[in-house]
Amino acid sequence: MSRIFAVIILCLAAGLEATAQDRPVDELDRFFAGQRGEPTEAQMAEVKALWRKAQIGARDDRQDARVRLTELGRVATAFLENELRSSSADDVRVAAMVLGRVGDEAVADLLRELIFGEKGLPAGGRHLVLALGLVGDRGDLPRLLGLLHETKRNDERRALCYAIGALGGPEQAAALAAHWKEDKAQEFRAALLLALGRMGGDGALDVLREGLRSNKETIRRAATLAAADLRLAELVPDLIRALKDNDEDVVKAALIGLALRPDEAAAQALRRSNLWRDGDDELRSLCLMALGAQAGEAVDRLLQSRLKPRGEHADEVLRSLAFALLGEPGRLAGEARDRLLAVTDPEVARALWCGLALRSRQSAGLMATAFAAPSCHDRLRATLLELLAHVDPERAAELCREIIDRREHKKELLERAQELLDLITGKEPGGRALLSARVQVEIDDLGGSREWNLLRAIAREIRRTEDIDRDFSSAFQNRPGQPPRRPEPWTHEDEDLRLWYDRHPYFDRRRALDVDP
């Protein structure tokens, strides 16, 4: 398949509040799961070649290799399991990344053997822990909590926090929260707060509120993101107060939290804040996203006002405005819709069509008409074809066949048409689930998903607390004629998060936005 799918992500950022044993086995899981079996010689040759590329290739080649290893699924499992025992932390990292998504109970057992062995965590131990956070279950929590008590190295302690946060719930929050008093290191405390934001419970709330009052920006950022993740009505006043924080990242996290938890007091605070008018592009976008989640005529009037000639002009912000105006039925009047469609940037039009596709199944005819328009941009055509396959598969299949037969479009669109036709007609198992996931990918890519914005902010905070931005390799710094290059963050790359959604959409978000599985 020509479209990139993949996987690599830390367990916290995966955002799955259910444990491994609670997760539903849905059509999308079956699409990628496959069965364990003996790989053919050709498959093994491909796995070995991909593994070498994942280690020494250029950045994009490394990422493509990880993607393909994941697409091979269980075919690559035996080879990757062997690499988990490597003495190289880099080899363990890549193998753990992939196995965290294609692994099964046998992989989980191997991870347990390596993590909880008598010799302690081996090289690359933090990556093993993160992978167990994806494929483990609640039964692993007592030993993970025990290991957190015993482990001294900060990177491994933070990874343990993320794994416990991914697998645990309110009943484990108090045991994790006890470490707040014991460890004063900012980086560890930030990881602890993010994990508690995933778990919830009374023990989490007490620590989280302490974090919100901290005089350390790192702690306030993590605490605000955790409050956003919890989505509790009782934390709305805390998020409203955070809108006046002197740290811009705290304000952004608060805006995401208010978008995830609509509230009348939040709507009033957002209207009064002026962030939707005076902030930078990202702040205005997030504020409009948060306003779009609120209800009421006053909010609707404010959103509509930003479309006037002297209103919003930045394309990035207009995309967010398009999603905000599509938040409730009846919000987007004909004049406002025409104003958005008149914007020359095709990304704004993509945002509008994505929103319409989610809200109305009646938009198929409009999409087909827009696709045929001579002025339609190629990228917009690709999006319209994806959306049409989601809202009206029969009409989309007819259009795909016409595109393939006439061969008037560019090669990329012809390939997309064939791929979508295979998904619609059932030649690919789980096609319906994949089509739904890809609609959400388009929305995420355009900044229209509140949860994706939260996940991206969490990843940024993790990168910052891990000091990755400052950790330049001397090998890259000292090459004559080449600028310093930032090394790959070990599991928190934005591109890894982006690719995650291509394969396995966020369960809670999929339900919240009513995208059919």
N, C-alpha and C positions, 0 to 999 in steps of 0.2 A: 504494500500500500504506500502511496506516495506521501501521504500526510504523516508528519512526525508524531509518533506516540512515545511516551516514556513515563518516567518514573521516579526519579531519584529524589528522596526527600527525607528530612529528619522527622522523627515520630511526632514531635510536638506540632510541627507545621502541617502534618497530615490532617490534623483537625478532626479526627474521628473520635467522638466522645464515647462511642460504644467500644467495648473491649473486643478482642479478637473472637472470643466465644459468643459474643452477642451480635456480631455483624451479620447482616443478612447475606446469604449467597444469592446474588441477583444475576441477571442476564449478563451484565457487563463483567462480573467476576468470571462467569463461565466462558465468556468470549476470549479471555486471556489466560485462563487457568491451564487448559490442556491436561495431559496425563503424564505421569512419570513413565519413562521407558528408555530403552537403550537407543541412544542417538546413532544415526548412520555415520559412515566414515565422512561423507560430504558435510554433514552437519557439524561433526567434531572439528573438521578442518576450518569451517567457517567460525566456530566458536573460538578456536585458538587464534585465528587471524584477527578477529574482533578484539580479543583480549589484548593482543599486542598493540593494536591501534588505540585502545582505551588507555594504555600506559604511556605511549611515546608520541602519539599523533598530535597534530595541531588542535587547538581548543575545540573548534567545531567538530573535527573528526573524532576527538575523544567522546564528545557528547553523543554524536551519531552512533558510535560504537556501543555505548551503554544502552542507547535506545534499542538498537537491534538485538543486543543480548537479552533485553527484557522481552522483546517480541518473540524471541525463540523460546522464552518461558522455561518449562521444565526440561527442554532439551539441553539447556546450558547449566542446569542445576548441579549435576554431579561435578562438572569441571569447577564451578564457582565454589562449591562446598570445599573442595580441596584447597582453593586459594585462601579460604578463611583461616587456614592453618599456617599461612605464610609468615615469615619473620619480617616481612616488609609491611609497614603500616599503610603505605599507599595502596598496595595490592589488597590488603584487607578492606580498606575503605571502599574501593570500587566494587569488590565482590559483595560486601555487605549492603551497599546501596541497591544493587540489583536484586539480591536475594530477599531484601526487605519487602519487595513487591511481588516476586514470583514464588516466594518460599511457601512451604507447607509445614505440617507438624514435624516432619523429619528435619527440616531446616531449623525449626525452633529448638528441637532437641539438641542439635549440634551446637547451636548458639549457647544453649544452657551449659553444655559440657565445657565449652571454652571460657565462658564468663565466670562460672561458679566453681571452676576447678581448684584444686589445692594450691596451685602455683600462683593464683591470682590472675588478674586481667593481663592477657598477653599484649603484644604489639598491636596497635590499632584497636585497643579495647573499647574506646568510646564508640567506634563505629559498630562494633558487635552489639553494644548495648542499645544503640539507636535502632538497629535492625530488629532486635528482640522486642522493642517497643511497638514495632509494626506487626510482627507475626506471633508474639507471645499472647498470654492470657492473664487473667487475674491471679492465677496460681503462682505466677512469677513475682508478684509484688512483695511478699515477705522477704525473699532473698535479695531483691533489688534494694529494698529499704535497709536490710542488713549490710549490704555492700556499701551503701551510702554512708553508714556509720563508720565502716572500716577504712574506706578509701580516702587518701590524703590529696591526691593530685586533682587540681581544680578542673581540668578539661574533662576528666572522667566523672567527677562529681556533677558537673553540669549536664553531661550526657545522661547520667542516672536520673537527674531531675526530669529531663524531657521524657524518658521512658516511663517513669512512674506517672507523670502527668498524662501520658497517652493511654496507659492501661488502667489507671486508678480512678476512683470516684470519691464522693464526699466522705465515705467511711475511712479512707486512707489519708485524707487531707490533714488531720490533726498530727499524725505521725510525721508527715513531711514538714508541716509547719513548725514542728519542734526545733528544726535546724535553723530557723530564723534567728533565735537567740544565741545559738552556738557559733555561727559563722558570720562574721561581719564583712567579708569580702564582697565588694559591690557586684562583681561578675557573677558570683554564686547566688547572691540574693536576687539578682535579676532573673536568673534561670529558675529559681525557686518560685518567684512571683508568677512567671509565665506558666509554670506547671500547675500552680494552684488555681490560676485562672481557667485552666482546662478542667479541673476536678470539682471545684465548688465546695460547698459545705461551710459550717460555722467556723471551723478552724481556718479555712481559707480567707473568709471575710475579715477576720480580725487582723491578720498579717497584711492583707491587701490594703486595708485602710491606713495601717502604719506606713506602708510604702508610699501611699498617696500624699502623706504629710512630710515625706523626707525632704531634706534640703539638697539631696544629690540628684542631679538630672537623670542619671542612669536608672536610679531606683524609681523615680516618678514616672519615667517613660514606661518601664516594665509594668509598674502597678496600674497605670492607665490602660495599657493594652490588655492586662489581665481582667480589669473591670469591664472593658469592652467585650471580652470573650465570654464573661459570665452572663451578661445580658439580663441583669436583675433590676427590677423596678427600684429597689432600695438604693441602688448605686447611681441612679440617674442624677440626684443632686451633686454627687461627687464629680460626675462627668461634666456637669454644667459649670461647676467651680473651676474645673481644669481648663475650660475655654479661655480663662484669663491668665493662664500660666505664662511665665516669661520664657519658657522653652517651647519653641515652635513644634517640635516633635510630640510633646505632650498634648498640645492643642489638636494636632492632627489625629492622634490616637483617640482623644475625647470625641472628635467629630465622627469617627468611625463607630465608636460605641453608641453615640446618640442615633446614628443611622440604623444600627442593629436593634435598638430598643426605642421605638416610637413612644412619645410621651407629650402630653399637652404642655407641661412646663418646659420641656426641651424645645418644642416648637417656638414658644415665646422667647426663650433665651437665644435661639439661633437667629430669629428675626432681628433681635436687638443687637446682636454681636457685630454686625457690619462686616464679618469675615467674608460673606458672599460677595462683597463689593470691593473691599480694600486689601484683602490678602493677596499673596502671590498666586500663580495659576493653580498650584496643587491645593492650597488652602481654599480657594474659591470652589474648586471642583469638589472637594470633600464636603464643604459646607452645603453646596447645592445637593449633593447626594444625601446628606443628612436631612435637609429640608424636604427632599422628595419622599422621604420615608414618613413624614408627618402628615396629618390630615388637617383640613380646615380651609375655609375660603381665603383667609389672610395669607396663608402659605401659598395657595394657588395664585393669588394676585401677584405676590412677590416673584414667583417663578416666571409667570407670564411677562412681568415687567422687564426681565433680563433679556427678552427677545426684541425689545424695541430698538430703533436705530442707534440710540445712545446707550444701549445696554451692554451685553457681553459680546466680545469679539474674538477672544482666544479660542482656537478650535478645540484644544484640550478641554476647556471649560464648557464649551458648547456641547461636547459629547456627554458630559455629566448632566448638563441641563436637559438633553434629550431624554435620558433615562429618568431624571427627576420628574419631568412632565408626563411620563408614562406610568408613574407610580400608581395612579388611581384611575378607574374608568371615568371618562368625561373630562379629564384634566386637559388633554391636548386638543384644543379647539382647532378647526380647520385652518384659521389664519396662522396660528402658532406652528402647526405642522408644515404649512407651506413655507414659512420663514426658515425653518430648520432644513427643509429639503432644498432651499435655495442656496444654502451655504456651499461654496465650491469645494471645500475639503471633503473627499469621499469618506473619510473616517467618521465625520459627523453623520452623513447619510447612513453609514453602516450601523451606527449606534441607534438611530431612529428606527431602522428596519428590524434590528434585533429586539428592541423594546416592543414594537408592534407585533412581532411574531410570537413573543411570549404571552402577550396580553390578549391577542385576538386570533382565533383560527380563521377568521374571515378575511385575513390580509393576503391570502394566497393569490387572488386575482390581481391585486395591486402589485405584488412582487413580480408576477409574470410580466406585467406591463412594463414595470421599471426595468426588468432584465432586458427587454427587447428595445428599449430606447437607445438611439444611436449615441447619445451623450453619456451612457452608463460606463463608468470606469471599470477596468478589468477586475480589480480587486473587489469592487462592489458587486460585480456579477458573480464572483465566486461565493461571496457571502450570501447573496440572494438565493443562489442555487442550494447552498447548505440549509438555509432557513426554510425554503420551499420543501425540501426533502423531509423536514421535521413536521411542518404544519399540514402538508398535503402530499403524501408520498406518491399517489397516483399521478397527480399533475406533474410532480417533479420527475418521475420516471419517464413520462411522455416527453418532457422538455430535454432530459438527458439523452434520450434516443435521438431526438432531432439534432442536438448538438453534435453527437457522434457521427450521424449519417451525413450531415451537411459539411462538417469539418471546416467551418469558416472561422473558428476562434483559435486562439493561441494554444500551443501544446499543453500548457499547464491547465487550462480550463477543460480541454478534452480529457485529460487524465482525471481531473476532479469529477467530471460527468460520469466516466466509466466506473470510478470508485464508488460514487454515490448510487449509481444504478445497481451495482453488485450488493450494496448494503440494503437497498430498498427491496430488491427482489429475493433476498434471502440467501444469496450465494456466500455471504459472510455470516457466520453465526453471531447472534447478538447484535445484529445491525441496528435494530430500533434503539437499543440502549446506547449504542455508540453515537447515533445521530443526535440523541438528546444531549449526550455529554458534549458533543462538538458545538451545539448551540450555546451551551454555557461557556465553552472556551472562547467563543467569539465575544460574548458579553464581558467576560473577565478581561480579555485583551483590550477592550475599549474602556475599561475602568468602570463598568456598570454594576459590578458585583460588590456588595458591601463586605461579604466574607472574604473575597479575594483581596480587597484592600486591607483588611485586617491581617490576613496571612502574610501579605507582602511587608506590612509594617513590622510584624513579629520577626520576619526573616532579617529585616534591616537591623532591628534591635539586637538580635542574636549575633549578627556579624560584628556589630559595634562592641558588644561586651566580650566577644572572643578576641578582640584586638586584631582581627584579620586585616582590616584596612591598613594597619601600620606594619604588618608582618611581611616586608619585602624580602625576597630571596637575594642574597648577594650575587648569585649567578646571573640573575636578570639585571641587577643594578649595574654590574661592571662590564656589560658587553658594550664595546665601543660602537658609537653611532646609534644605539638603540635606547629609547626612553625606558625608565623603570617600569616594570610590569607587575601588577598585583597578582599574587598567586591565586589559584582556585580556592575559594572557601570550601572547607572540607565536606560540608553537607548542606550548605545554606545558600547556594547560588539562586538568584532570581530565575535563571533559565531552568534550573531543576524544578522549581516550584511551578513555573509555567507549564513544563512538560508533564508534570504530575496530573494536571487537569485534563490534558489531552486523553489520558488513559482512564482515570478513575475519579470522577467528580465527587466533590465533597457531599457526603450523604445528607447532612442537615440542610445544606444550602439547596440541594436538588429538590428536597421536599418543600422548602420555604418558597422557592420561586416557581413551584408547580410545573417543573419540567418532568414529563412522564419518563419513568425508568424503562 
